Amino acid sequence: MFIHWGVYSGPAGEWNGEPVQGYAEHLMRKCRIPIETYKKEVAGKFNPTKFDADEWARLAKESGFGYMVITSKHHDGFAMFDSDVSDFNVVKQTPWKRDPMKELKAATAKQGIKFGFYYSQAWDWGDANAPGNDWDFDNPAGDRLLHGGKNWWESSPEYIAKAQKYVDGKAIPQLQELVRKYHPDIIWFDTSSKMPPALNLQVLKATRAAGPDLVINSRCVGSLGDYSSTADRPAEFPPHEGDWEGIPTTNESYGYHKSDHSHKPPEHFITLIAKAAARGGNLMLNVGPRGDGTIDPADVAILRGIGQWMKVNGESIHGTSRTPLPVQAWGESTLKGKTLYLHVFNWPSDGKLIVGGLKSKVVGAHLLADSSKAPLKVERVSDLDVRIDVPSSAPDKTDSVIVLQCEGDIRADDSRLLSLSQDNVLHVFDGQLSGEHAKFGQGKKENAYIEQWSEKDDSVAWRVRVSEPARLNVAAVYDADADSAGSVYAVRVNSPASHPLTATVRGGTQQSQLVGAVQLEPGTHEIRVEAVKIIGKELMRLRSITLTKAPGEPATSK
């Protein structure tokens, strides 16, 4: 559970009667509010009398969270704890005069939840020396200096000297204070690009010295963090090695924004949780409490919906690791020892669930939601595939979990078995990207694609398999700028010498385009998308390829 809560929660994304576009917690910078005005009109009016730390911690526990991270100091520089280092804090600057961090530390301990702090080490709009505030102070890394793609410190030694004063006088002392006073489990840094790497390194070393057992994320000095913090607001996940964490939020703002009603349903996050766990990752789902100390009912509904699912299916997420199985047409899988958990998003209408690529012997199967653990019939249909007889209706409308107990270590084939009864969505993030220019986007809704596809040597491919002859329609989903319209791409099966399907790129967002049909014979195949002609700066921004059984007569072997 990620919590963005600060004095900015009071204005709730509105200033002088006008809503602010984007993140509500960026109110001070977006509206260029002078520090003295911010102290008087924002901090001076922050009085969350309905705050209840125990209620927040109980909600987190009931919703299946294992840890909580809250903003101890965001970019506005305001400390949401009783800081001896700076008077710009919740006890000294607000009429409320309470320390919510102390209360939350105690409340999470009672619930058995780990507790940690977000700390903005690189941006601080309330400090005269810190990077960020260029409306009150002549400071580095303000909006006036963030242009041209250059790092301000490369040509501004005077700014480095100022930033050093901030690091020595506020950032490091406050981090030492947080560790000493509250004994957190996690320190979560942010926006390292706003400060010279050498200063970020000083911050990281001082924090590690203060708390040798702290878990520290990658947004200070990435290669030295304990795990990787990936993109904010992910919709899909690019491949990541090692331990990693995605950071979605219930709507599109991290801090409470009363004009943002774009809340996703619980089902969105249940699916996202399973996808992350299948790929060896974790989610830290953000909510932005209101200025009165309560959590928005829309957020509470989302968390309770997730909690209902986790109460039944939590063991298929907590303590699991990256799956060895490829993505399935019906969903995802997670692994715990010799047990596979099958997360079935698309329940088979014929009561037959095919698990593709599983070489290991299955010794037992049951529905996780079935407390009696009544066995499901499992039959091996080939060296690589097994079939499970399942009920005609899904136990859960979003993600029904089947437990597969296997003999020995899990062995799997990495080619993806294509279904002839369900759509096969091959997302680019689950493919193999080749070339020196194209790269994966961050995974947000707006950039869950391949970008910078500027050369013909760039391509993406998937290893797939069919167990019987199949004729499949091929459709592509992509984004493209107007100047890329007219580019040509190809979908090729198996080898450079094969006859490809080609299509012309159309400009627009999330274009869905039927490319043609391919005939696949039983066995393993490579599906590759490549450029034929590039007009403009890039071919397109491909999101996925979908293979669906073509209508008409059943395919037959040649």
N, C-alpha and C positions, 0 to 999 in steps of 0.2 A: 504494500500500500504506500503510494507516494502522496504526500499532502503539500500542496502549495497554499500557504496561509500566511498572511501578513497584514500590515495596515492598509495595503492596497485592496484588501478584500472588502473594506467598507465602501469605497466608491463603486466597486463592482463593475469595473470597465466603463465607467461614465465620468465625464468631467465637464463642469459648467453646463450640465443638462444635455450633453451630446455623447453618444456612445463612441468608444474608442475601438478602432479595428484591430484585430489580432489579440495577442495575449494580454489579459487584464493586469497581470503582474508587471507589465512594462508601461503602466500608466505614466509614471514619473518621466520617463524618457520620451515617450510618444507625445506627451503634451508639454514637454520641456518645463516642468513645474519647478520653480525655484525652491531651493532646499528649505528656506525659511517658511515658504508657503506650505510645503509638504509637511513640515513639522507641525504647523498650526492647524491646517485644514484636513490633513489625512491622519497623521499620527495622533494629533491632539484630539481627534474625535473617535478614535478607535476604542470601543468599549464593549467587548463581546461577552456580555453578562450571561448568555445562555451556554457558554462553553462548558462541556462536561467531558473531561479526559477519559473517565471510565466508560462513558457511552461510546466514544470514538474507538477505544480499544476493544470493547465487546463487539462492536460492529465489524471491526477488522477480523477478529477471531472467528465470528460466525460466518464471515464471507470467505474463509479459507486462506487468509493471508498468513504468511509465516514471519513477516517482518514489516516494520513501518519506518519510512524515512520522511522527515518533515523539514521544511525550509527554516533553518535557524537564522540565516541571513541571506536574503535574495539580493538582486542587483541594486535595489534601492539603498542598500547599505544598512538597513534597519535591523537591529538584532531582536529576534523574537525570544530572547532569554535575558536573564538578569546579568548583564555584562559589566564587569568592573573596568574593562578596557575602554569602552565608549559609552557615553551617556545617551547616545542615539539608540535607545532600547525600549522594550515594551514596559518595563517597570518604571523608568524615569520619564518617559515622554508621553505616556497615555494616561487617561483617567482610570483605566482598569487596574494598573499597577500590580498585575499578577505575572508569575513566570509559568507559562503553559508547558515549557519543555520539562521542567521539574515534575509537573503533574502527569505529563504523558509518559515520562520515564517510569514512574511508579505504576501507572495504569497498565502499560504494556507488560511490565514484569509480572503483574498479577495474572495476566492472560497467557503468559508463556510465549510472548512475541518478542523477537529481536527488535532493537530500536536504534535508529541512526539519524544523522543530520545531513541535510543538504547545506552546503556552504559555498556561496559565490566568492571564490578566491580572487578572480581576475577582474570582475566588474564591481564597482561600488560607487554609486552616484551620489552618495552622501558624504564622501571624503574628499577633501581638497587636493589630495595627492594621488588618489586612485584613478585607474583608467575608467573612462566612461562619460563623466559629466562635463560637457563642454558648453553648457549654457550658463552655469554659475562660475565655473573655473576654466582656466586654460589647461585642460587635462588631455592626456593621451587617450586614444581609442574611442573618442567620441564620434558621433555620426559625421562630423566634418572631416575626420581623418580616415574614415572607413571607405576608401574609394581607390580605384585603380588596382585592386588586388595586392597592394603592397603592405608589408608590416611596418607600422609607424615607427617601431624602435630601430629599424635599420638606418634611419637618418635623423633620429631625434634623441641624442644622448641626454638632453636636459629632461626629457620625459621619463627616461629610464631612471634617472636620479630621483624624480618625484615618486615614481612607482615603487622604488626601493624603500622610500620612507613609509609608504602605505603598507608594504609587506612587513617591514620590521616593526612598525608602530601599531598596526591593527590586525592584519590578516593572521599572521603567525601567533601573536598573543591571544587572539580570540579563539583560534583553533586549539591552542594549548589549554585555554580556559574551558572550552566545551568538553575536552577529554577529561580534564581534572574534576570538573564539577558534576558531569552527568554520566561518565563511563559508557559512552555509546558503543555499539557493536560495529557500526558502519559510518564512514565519512564519505559523502557523495559530492564531488567537486563539479564545476561547470564552467563553460566558456573559456577554456584555456587559451584560445586564439586571441583573446583581448589583451594578453600580457606576454612579455618576452619569455621564451622557454626557460631561461636560466632562473627567472624569478619563480615560475611555477615549480621548478625543481626544488628551490629553497623551501617553498611551502610544503611540498610533498615530504621532503626529508624531515622537516620539523614536526609534521604530523605523525610520521612513522616513529620518530623518536619518542613523542609524547604517548603514543599508543601502539606498541609493537604488535599487538594482536588484533588491531583494527582491520576490518575489510575495507579496502579503498578502491573506488571505481577508476575508470580510465580517463576521466575528463580533467586531469591535472597534467600528468605526463603519461601518455597512453601506454607505452611499452613497460612502464613500471607499476601500473595498476594491477590489482589482483584479478580483475575480470574486465571485459569490454562492455562499455555502455554504448548501445547502438543508437539508431535514429529515434528522435521523438515521434510520437503519434504513428507507429508503424501499422501498416495494413498487411504487409507481407514481409518475409525475412530473407535478406540476402544471405548467402552462406557465410558462416563464421566458425572459426576454429576455437577450441578451448571453451572456457566459461564466458557466457555473454548474457546480456539483459536487454529486453525491449521495454520501451517506456510509453505505453499508450495512455490516453486520457479519455474520460467519459464523454466529453464533447470536444471542442477544438481549442479551448483555452485551458491553461493549467491553473491559474488563479480564477476565483469565482467571477464570472461575467454574466450579469443578469440578462443581457441581450442575446446570449449564445444558447440556443435551444436545440443544438444539433446532437443531442445525446444518442448514442448507439444503444441498441437493446442488449440485454444480458447475453443473448445468443451470440452476438458478435464477439464478445470477449471469451466466452466458453470455447468457441472455435479457435480463437487466437491463442489461448492458453495451451490447447492441445498441439497446435502447430509449433509453438515455441518449444515445448517440451520434447516433441519429436525430433527437433533439430538441435537438441542439447542446450537450449536456452531457458530463460526465465522471464517472467513479466513483473514489472512494478507498475501497477495500474494507479493512475493519478486521479484524485478528487480535489476540488477546490472549495473548502468550506466558506460559508458566508461570513460577513463582517460581524454578525451577532454571535458567532461561535457555533452555529448549527450547520449541519451538512444538508445541502440541497436535497429535497425529497426525490428529485429525479435521479440523483447519484445513489441515494439510499436504496431505491428500487433496483437499480442496476446491481449493486453489491449484494443485495439479498437474493436476487435471481442467480447470481454466480454462486452464492453460498448454498443455495438449495441443491444445485448440481454438484458442488464440491462435497457436500455432506455425504452423498451417495458414491461419488466417483473420485474423491480426493486421492485415494491410493494410486490411481493411474497417472497422477501428476507429481505429487510430493515424493521425493526420493528416487525419481526415475532418471534415466539418462538417454542420450541420443540413440535413436532406433537404427538397427542395421537393415531394416526393410526399406525398399523404395516406397515412394508415395503410391497410394492405391486410388483407384477411381472412386471408391467409397469413402476414403478419408485418410487418416494418419495412424501411427502407432507409437507407443512408448515402451521402454524397456526397464525392467528391474530384475537383475540377476538372470534367472532362467525363465522369467515370465514376461510375455508380451501382452500389452494392453492394446486392443484394437479400438480406435476411436472412429466409430462409424457415423459419418455425417449424412451419407446417402444410403438409407436402408434398402436392401434388395427386395424388390417387389415379389420375386419368386421364392423367397425363403432360402436362397442358396447364396452364401457369402464366400467368394473365392479370395483366398489370401495368396497373392502372387509373390514368388521369390523365396518362400520359406523352405529351406532344406532340412531343418531340424525335425526330429520326431516329436509330434504333439502327444502328450500323455494325459491331457485333460483340458476341457473348455467349459466355461459357464458365463452367464451374464453377470456382470459386476453388481447390477441392481437386484439380482435374485439372491436374497439372504439364505435360501436353502441350497444354493450352489448346484442346482439340478444340472446334470451334465448335458452338454450339447453334442450331437453326433458330429464327429470329424472324420473325413475320408480323404486320403491322399489320392489326387487325381493325376499327378505327374511327379517327376523328380523334384520339381520346383514349386508346385502349387498344392494347396489343400483346400477342401471345401467343407464349410461348416453349415449344418442345417440350423436355421434360426427361426424364431417365431415370425408369423406373417406381419406383425406390426412392431414398430420400434419401441423399446421401453422408454426412450427419451426422444423428444421431437428434434433436439439439436445435436446431441452427441451421445449415442448409446455405446457403452464400453463392454467389450467381450474380453475375458481373461483367457489367455492361452498359456498353459503350463507345458514347457518343453523339456526334453531330455538333453542334458549337457548344455554347453554354451550355444547361444543362438548362431546359426549359420544361415546366410541369406545370399541370394543372387541380386546384383544391383540393377538389373534391367527391369524396367517397369512393365508389368503385365497390363495390356490394354483390354478394356472391357468392351463387349459388343452390345451391352444393354444399358450402359451409362456413359455420359460424356467423359472424355479423358482430357482434363485441362492440364497441359504441360506448361507450368509457369517458368519463366526464364530463370528465376532464382534456383530452380531445381535442375537446371541444365548445366552443361559444361561450356563456359565462355572461352573463346579462342581469339587471338589477335592482341595487338599492342595498344589499341586506341579505345575500343568499346569497353565500358565498365558497367557494373551494376549500380543502379540508383540506390538511395537510402532505404527505400521500402515504405515511405509514406504513401498515402493514397495518391498523391499527386506525382510521385516519382518511383513507383514500384515497377520499374522497367529497366531495360538496357539503354544507356545514354552514351553520347559521343561516338556513335557508330559511324565513323567517317572514312573508313577504308574498306576495300573489298576483301582484305585478309581477315577482317573481323567476322565472326560467326558464332552461333550458339547451337548446341546439339544435345539430344537426349537419346539414351539407349532404351529401346522399347522391345516388347515381345508380344507375339500373339500365339495362341495355342491351336488355332484353326484358321483356315483362309479367311481373310477379311478385306472388304472394300470399305474404306473410311473416307468421309469428307474431312477436309482440312480447312480450318478457319483461323485467322490471325486477329489478335486484338493489339492495337498499338496507338500511340500518339504521334503526331507529326505536325511540324510547323508548315505554314503555307509554302515556304521556299523549298521544302522537301517534296512537295507534291510533284508527281511525275517520276520520282525515283522508282526503281524496279528491284524487287527482292525475289528470291527463289526458295522453295521448300524442296529439299532433295532427300531421297531415301537411299541409304546404304553406301554410295560411293560417288566420287566426283564425276564418274563416267555415266551415271544414271541420268535418265531424262527427268529434268526438274519440273515442278509446277511453278509458274511465275505469276506475279501480280504487280500492279502499279499502285504506288503509295498515294493515298488521299490525305489531304490536310485535315486536321481536327483532333479532338481529344477522344480517346478510347474508341477509335474506329474499329468496327467489327467487320471483317472482310472474308468471304468465302474464297479460298484460293483454288480449290479443285478437289479431286479424289485420288487416293492412292490404293493400290492393290498390294496387300501384304500376305506373304505365305507363312506358314507356321515356322517359328524360330525368332531369332533376335535381329533387330534392325536398328539402324541409326537414322534419326530424323534430324536434319540439319537445315537451319535457316541462314542464308547468306545473301550478300549484296550482288546484284547484277549491274545496276547503274545508280550512282549517287548524285543527286541534284541538290545543291545547297550544302550546308555545313554537316549534315548527317543524313543517313538513310531514313531512319525513323526511330521511334523509341518503343521497341517491342515489349509487350507485357506477357503474352502467352500465346500458345498454339492449342487449339482444341481439335481432337480427333473424335469423330462420331460415326457410328455405323451408317453407311449410305443406304437410303431406301431402295427398294427393288428386290430383285432376285438374290438369294443367298450366294455369297462368293464361293467359287469352287477352285480347286487346285488346277494349275495348268498342266 
